[in-house]
């Protein structure tokens, strides 16, 4: 008995969108600007036909996009991927810069959360008539607002 081979499974753009979490318009856009390689087209329909390999690439591109990486950095990252280990230092640099951006974003979010909590505490103090606490929290909120401006400029 011989083993049967089946043709590789392919996906339409709508199926690829559903499987990757990226809208079809984004899939077309990423292809048009070179973030991903051109996708094969159907013989008669000329519609995009995605393979498992295409989906793998789209999933890790979607992951990069989810980190907030810029389109130009994603395009560079994908282009570097074809060079293997010779591009490792460039890949590390792209990812390190993105990691630093995320650290700044995390710091900004933490400060904003702290600011909102201070304002909640402030209004609770106002509600109960604690003027000493109102003044302390107001001063702390001004200081935190200045810190937020400083972090945002980085």
N, C-alpha and C positions, 0 to 999 in steps of 0.2 A: 504494500500500500504506500503510495507516495504522498508526501505532505503537500497540501494545497496552499498556494500562496494567494493572498487576497490583495487587491490593489490598496494602496494607502488611503486611509479615510481623509476626505476633504470636507471643508466647511464653507458655507456661503458667508458673505460679509455680516449678515444678521446673526448667524450662528457664532461667528468669531467674536462679534461684539458682545453677545450674551455670555460667552465663555471667558472673555478677558475683562469684562466690566467696562470696556471702553466703547463709547458710542461709535456707530459706523462712520459718522462724519470725522471723528478723531482718527480712526483707522485710515481713512482716505487722506486726511491731512498729513499724518505722520509719513505715509508713503510718498506724498507729493513733495515734501520738503527733505526727504532723505533720512528721517529718523529710523525708518525700517526700509529694507530692500523692497524693490518692486515685487508685487505679488503676482503669481501666475494668473492667467485668464482662461476661462472656459473656451473650448474649441469653437463652439457655435454661438454661445451667448455673449462671449467676451466679458462676462461678469468675473469679478475677483473670486479666486478659488484658494482658500487657505489650507495649508498642510499642518500637520502636528508641529513641525519645526517652526513654521510661521507663528503658530499659537504660542509656542515656548518663548520665542523672541518677544512677542507682543506682551506676554505676561510679565516678563522682567522689565520691559519698557514701562508697562503700567505701574509696576512697583517703584521704578525711578520717578515717574510722574507723581505718584502718591507722596513721595518725599518732598515734592515741591521743586525738584530739579528743573532748571530751565530747559526749553526745547533745544537750544544750541548746545548745552552741555550733554543732553541725552544723545543728540546726533553725534557729538564727538565721542562719547562713550561707546556707542554702537560701532562707529567707524574704527575705533581703536581695537575693538574686540577681535577683528579679523587678523590682527598682528600678533595675537597671543602674548607670550611672555615678554616680547620686545617692547610692548606698550604698557607693561605692568605699572611702571612708575607714573605714567600719565593717568592711568585708571585710578591709581591710589590718590593722586593729586586731585582729580575731579571729585572723588568720593570724600576725601578729607575736607575739601572746601564745602561740599554739601553738608557734611557732618557739622562743620562750624556754623553754617547758616541755621541749621536745625537747633543747635545749642542756643544761639541768640534768640530764635523764635520761642524756645522753651522758657528762657529767662523772661522774655516779654510777657508770655502767657502767665507765668507765675506772678510777676509783678502786677499784672492787670487783675488777676484773681485776688491778690492781697489788697489792692486798691478797692475793689468791689466789697470785700469783707469789711474794710475800714469804714466805707460809706454805710454799710448795714449797721455796724456798731455805732457809728455817729448818729444815725437816725433813731436807733433804739435809745441812745442816751438823750436825744432831744425829746423823744416821746415820754420818757420818765422824768424829764426835767433835771438831769444831772449835768449842770453847766460846767463843772470842772472836767468831766470826761469829754464833753462836747469840745472844749477848747483843746484838750490833749489830742483827741482824734483828728480835729481839724488841722492842727500843726503837723501831725504825722502824715495825713493825707497830702498836704502841700509838699512835704519832703519826698514822698513816694511819687507824686506827679512829676517832680523834677527828675527823679531817677528814671521814670518811664521815658521821659524826653531824651535823656542821655543814652539809654539803651537803644532807643529807636534810631538814633543817628549812626550807630555802628554799622 
